[in-house]
Amino acid sequence: MDNNSERTRKEILDEMVETNQKLGLYDEPYDGWDLIFAEIEGSLHSELPIRVKNWLRNKFYSPVKK
């Protein structure tokens, strides 16, 4: 994969995270990760590998309502 397609993927994911933050998806005490992953997978039209999901769950705190 060349650098242009990698940069584009990163920009897309960053934009999705920013949009989700504006929508408040990270602020609710539900199974937040499942909804976040569903949003990402729906936008990318492919599933995230389970190791990526597990890494995110372990690396970052679960989304909670403020």
C-alpha positions, 0 to 999 in steps of 0.5 A: 500500500502506498503512502497516499492511500494510507494517509487517506485512510487515516484522514477518513478515520480521524474525520469519523472520530471527530464526527462521532465526538460531535454527535456525542457517541463517546459520551453515553454509558451503553456498549459504546464500543459496539456502536462505535465499531458499527459506525466505523465498519458501516462507513468503511464497508468492511469489518475491523479485525478483532485484534484491532477492536481488542487493542482499542478496548484495552488502550482507551477507556470505555466511552462514558456519559459525562 
